[in-house]
């Protein structure tokens, strides 16, 4: 049976796709012309501001009210600056400074940059309360571990971003901060009663709703008391009863990427996942990064089949499509926001640096960067002190593969500054730092989420609350090593 063109267009209005390359391929433009809600830009789509603006213009030529989304959180998660690192500190640094007005200004600058490039939906801010020190996916993307502080900064971030008429999408509902596994790879479980969620995880979402957030993103996490065995993305109890009825949200519910194992694994694929998400109350379905025309057609086929056999009501798709259209119309009122101060992010990052102990005597050190992996959310973005050093020698090592004696020999009597991210979790890193700190001047710059671990014997522990380009410069300045 041929596909109902009206139903196909409705289904397209619920999909947020993506495409490979730095120029939109014909199929990506054709789908926009047919009604596709929009596309998300990733690092692999981006070269420089002029190219991003050209990409956005091409998408708008296909249909003026297209949504053009991006994950531009600042800090460790950046797409516009994926080649260099973000010029803004991330949420953990802003939370450490604890000046909501500064947070609003930073996010307004981010919004102005996005609006200037023609983008209108930012899949940010992350408003999760990071209560698990070893959370592998949130960490420095969070404003902190205190619900009240996270709520205040989340609201400020939404206000600053949306002053530029770029829609904010607060994530990840109902809260990804207590997880110790990554939903890109599996389905994490947060096994707490609803009362704990209400007190710990929900205050930031209530705050961003009160601040007028246009969108909220779902989490691919299981909360057994609410979702049973399914992820929150597929749960009406979470998306309708909790988010809409209890918290009063009337904007667009956006799914996290349906290609992630936390969703696709639970549903048996992206297509079935799309049907589950729509039934649960989601409006805009983020397919993911690895998208082609065939995948979109597969998802459309699944949605249409579900309507035809009664598993999904057409009225539910009509409701979702209307909400995404309203979101696009809201962004269309954008003017040309004035760009913010060019060094605001660098000044803010410097305010976040915390020094425990003493850096006396570290004027001419050997800098040793401890290599670490990146999450899928972060991608492989440059980090560390290297671009900011004033000629100071730097080594890059894999902690588990290097002999401490080799580092001692390279230092040749100079003090050693180790630079790491989540250092206590990097295999061999804690042992390496502590073995040298026994009888050698050692300092550690921690550019990840600061846990309770401190290296025994170290003279100083420096916390940056993030690994952006701005955070790296701030650390180099704090050590008097900046060029």
Beta strands, then each sheet from edge to edge (+ up, - down):
strand 1: 15-17
strand 2: 38-41
strand 3: 67-70
strand 4: 121-122
strand 5: 167-173
strand 6: 188-189
strand 7: 215-218
strand 8: 221-222
strand 9: 252-254
strand 10: 285-286
strand 11: 354-357
strand 12: 366-370
strand 13: 394-397
strand 14: 416-420
strand 15: 442-446
strand 16: 460-463
sheet 1: 9+ 7+ 5+ 4+ 3+ 2+ 1+ 10+
sheet 2: 6+ 8+
sheet 3: 11+ 16- 15- 14- 12- 13-
end
